[in-house]
Amino acid sequence: MRDAFEAWKAGIPAVVLVHDPFVTLAKVQCQMLGTRDPVMLVYQQDAPALESDEESAGKARRVAAEVVRLLSNR
């Protein structure tokens, strides 16, 4: 979070990756840092013991594609 905040202050696009259980905490931290419009990507927490390698790889590809999309829009 703090790295993204420092990047934003310097005018560098950044995306904060947040596991879904930590969304509220991330939003509060953004507010405390003074970030008005954080670029945040919320994704489902991994469960390697419950997912196949293909499922995990698919999730990673979707998250990576979304990061590229978000950074491209900035």
Stockholm file with secondary structure:
# STOCKHOLM 1.0

chainA/1-74         MRDAFEAWKAGIPAVVLVHDPFVTLAKVQCQMLGTRDPVMLVYQQDAPALESDEESAGKARRVAAEVVRLLSNR
#=GR chainA/1-74 SS CHHHHHHHHTTCCCCEEEEGGGHHHHHHHHHHHTCSSCCEEEECCCCTTTSCHHHHHHHHHHHHHHHHHHHHTC
#=GC SS_cons        CHHHHHHHHTTCCCCEEEEGGGHHHHHHHHHHHTCSSCCEEEECCCCTTTSCHHHHHHHHHHHHHHHHHHHHTC
//
